[in-house]
């Protein structure tokens, strides 16, 4: 069974948005992927919208936004001098799939202290009403497998963070990748 191509960017409410000219600013629209594959043209490779933040106490958290592909690592560090203690990396993307598929959510924390109260979560919602979610206090590094249901359109959010209360620097690094076969 084939599915009608939507996108290239969108969300569950608006399926047909062009890719933004500037992917370094906040957006409520995300790349729409064909499971874990590239679309059949050279301009629409698999992508997600990455958001990083190291803010915690500061009233002006330093968010950064970018478009990244499978396997591309994204990092954020805490900065105690600026009262920013929660290095967080989040990924958002939409997908279409005719079969269930898996995506690896990889992470690592590095720094001087690992008493960092880490958290890892992911969730998805499909246009068909299917949902799934997960939350864990993870180890210092690892891979969580996200199982996604077939759908005409689904949206995924995955996030990992650490809290640094020791005035040291902790870096959170994360990526999404294809499972090994």
C-alpha positions as a printed NumPy array, in Angstrom:
array([[ 0.   ,  0.   ,  0.   ],
       [ 1.38 ,  3.422, -0.881],
       [ 0.687,  6.639,  0.963],
       [ 0.295, 10.133, -0.423],
       [ 3.431, 12.219,  0.082],
       [ 2.857, 15.204,  2.359],
       [ 5.255, 17.937,  3.382],
       [ 8.165, 18.509,  2.915],
       [ 7.574, 20.127,  6.346],
       [ 4.454, 20.217,  8.464],
       [ 2.73 , 18.997, 11.6  ],
       [-0.469, 17.094, 12.397],
       [-2.585, 20.2  , 11.713],
       [-0.847, 21.477,  8.583],
       [ 0.586, 18.792,  6.305],
       [ 1.924, 20.897,  3.456],
       [ 4.519, 23.489,  4.402],
       [ 7.632, 24.312,  2.401],
       [10.953, 23.951,  4.151],
       [11.639, 27.21 ,  5.997],
       [14.256, 29.456,  4.44 ],
       [15.892, 29.767,  7.878],
       [16.029, 26.568,  9.973],
       [17.97 , 28.293, 12.764],
       [14.857, 29.898, 14.259],
       [12.042, 28.287, 16.256],
       [ 9.354, 26.473, 14.288],
       [ 6.177, 24.488, 14.911],
       [ 6.681, 22.689, 11.581],
       [ 9.117, 19.808, 11.203],
       [10.624, 17.776,  8.369],
       [ 8.321, 14.99 ,  7.147],
       [10.272, 11.804,  6.444],
       [ 9.526,  8.521,  4.705],
       [10.2  ,  6.244,  7.699],
       [14.033,  6.29 ,  7.906],
       [14.643,  6.724,  4.176],
       [15.245,  9.706,  1.932],
       [12.445, 10.707, -0.384],
       [13.053,  9.846, -4.025],
       [14.489, 13.229, -4.894],
       [17.864, 14.684, -4.001],
       [16.507, 17.742, -2.188],
       [14.543, 15.946,  0.537],
       [16.913, 13.841,  2.618],
       [15.904, 12.475,  6.033],
       [15.987, 15.269,  8.603],
       [14.772, 16.397, 12.   ],
       [14.546, 19.741, 13.773],
       [17.019, 19.906, 16.671],
       [16.622, 22.233, 19.63 ],
       [19.255, 22.787, 22.31 ],
       [19.052, 24.742, 25.542],
       [21.33 , 25.104, 28.532],
       [19.047, 27.417, 30.47 ],
       [17.608, 26.705, 33.884],
       [17.535, 29.743, 36.138],
       [18.272, 32.459, 33.601],
       [15.149, 34.166, 32.264],
       [16.58 , 34.127, 28.734],
       [17.572, 30.528, 27.953],
       [19.928, 30.196, 25.036],
       [17.986, 28.053, 22.606],
       [19.594, 27.056, 19.329],
       [17.764, 25.484, 16.404],
       [19.045, 23.461, 13.477],
       [18.096, 20.924, 10.849],
       [20.104, 17.704, 11.215],
       [20.159, 14.303,  9.552],
       [20.418, 10.738, 10.781],
       [23.643, 10.154, 12.676],
       [24.461, 13.837, 13.136],
       [25.369, 14.556, 16.76 ],
       [24.049, 17.64 , 18.536],
       [25.606, 18.865, 21.808],
       [24.915, 21.45 , 24.482],
       [26.956, 22.294, 27.592],
       [26.002, 23.784, 30.938],
       [27.444, 27.167, 31.863],
       [27.422, 27.876, 35.588],
       [28.777, 31.417, 35.072],
       [25.551, 32.282, 33.243],
       [23.334, 30.275, 35.642],
       [22.535, 27.745, 32.916],
       [22.504, 24.273, 34.412],
       [20.424, 22.006, 32.183],
       [22.094, 21.083, 28.901],
       [19.21 , 19.696, 26.824],
       [19.038, 18.279, 23.3  ],
       [15.64 , 17.682, 21.66 ],
       [14.671, 16.331, 18.25 ],
       [11.342, 16.82 , 16.451],
       [10.307, 15.233, 13.173],
       [ 7.287, 13.971, 11.302],
       [ 7.087, 10.724,  9.374],
       [ 5.025,  8.616,  7.022],
       [ 5.368,  4.83 ,  7.002],
       [ 3.49 ,  1.813,  5.664],
       [ 5.187, -0.512,  8.176],
       [ 6.333, -0.232, 11.784],
       [ 9.978,  0.871, 12.051],
       [12.579,  1.679, 14.703],
       [14.851,  4.668, 15.195],
       [17.762,  4.748, 17.655],
       [17.915,  7.642, 20.117],
       [21.579,  7.858, 21.204],
       [22.941, 10.001, 24.027],
       [25.978, 10.631, 26.218],
       [26.796, 12.931, 29.116],
       [30.39 , 14.092, 29.558],
       [31.971, 16.383, 32.106],
       [33.488, 16.63 , 35.516],
       [30.623, 15.178, 37.54 ],
       [27.871, 12.716, 36.725],
       [25.646, 13.503, 39.699],
       [23.515, 15.159, 37.084],
       [19.931, 13.931, 37.523],
       [19.563, 12.955, 33.86 ],
       [16.247, 12.53 , 32.08 ],
       [15.343, 11.014, 28.734],
       [11.932, 10.989, 27.109],
       [10.285, 10.478, 23.767],
       [ 6.731, 10.534, 22.475],
       [ 4.858, 10.165, 19.229],
       [ 1.331, 10.844, 18.015],
       [-0.152,  9.737, 14.698],
       [-2.972, 11.244, 12.683],
       [-4.788,  7.931, 13.321],
       [-4.788,  8.542, 17.084],
       [-1.989,  6.126, 18.029],
       [ 0.353,  7.403, 20.717],
       [ 3.407,  6.163, 22.532],
       [ 5.758,  7.634, 25.091],
       [ 8.66 ,  6.751, 27.344],
       [10.518,  8.381, 30.242],
       [13.638,  7.192, 32.014],
       [16.472,  8.356, 34.215],
       [19.207,  7.073, 31.921],
       [22.789,  5.969, 32.396],
       [25.615,  8.299, 31.343],
       [25.382,  7.03 , 27.763],
       [23.321,  4.621, 25.725],
       [20.742,  4.044, 23.028],
       [16.973,  3.916, 23.383],
       [15.044,  2.257, 20.551],
       [11.902,  4.152, 19.537],
       [ 9.316,  1.932, 17.823],
       [ 7.035,  3.932, 15.517],
       [ 3.682,  2.755, 14.149],
       [ 2.709,  2.873, 10.469],
       [ 0.684,  5.979,  9.628],
       [-0.161,  8.531,  6.987],
       [ 1.418, 11.144,  9.288],
       [ 3.055, 10.971, 12.705],
       [ 5.018, 13.427, 14.831],
       [ 7.901, 12.51 , 17.164],
       [ 9.671, 14.359, 19.985],
       [12.761, 12.979, 21.731],
       [14.644, 14.844, 24.464],
       [17.553, 14.189, 26.813],
       [18.97 , 16.464, 29.511],
       [21.133, 16.624, 32.609],
       [21.13 , 18.988, 35.59 ],
       [24.424, 20.404, 36.832],
       [24.251, 21.729, 40.378],
       [27.991, 21.399, 41.106],
       [29.167, 24.413, 39.061],
       [31.056, 22.156, 36.694],
       [30.478, 21.747, 32.993],
       [28.341, 18.891, 31.746],
       [27.761, 18.331, 28.038],
       [24.747, 16.478, 26.666],
       [25.267, 14.942, 23.218],
       [22.546, 13.132, 21.256],
       [21.703, 11.836, 17.794],
       [19.083,  9.78 , 15.96 ],
       [20.237,  6.864, 13.806],
       [19.13 ,  3.777, 11.921],
       [19.262,  0.533, 13.885],
       [22.067, -1.841, 12.9  ],
       [20.901, -4.78 , 10.826]])
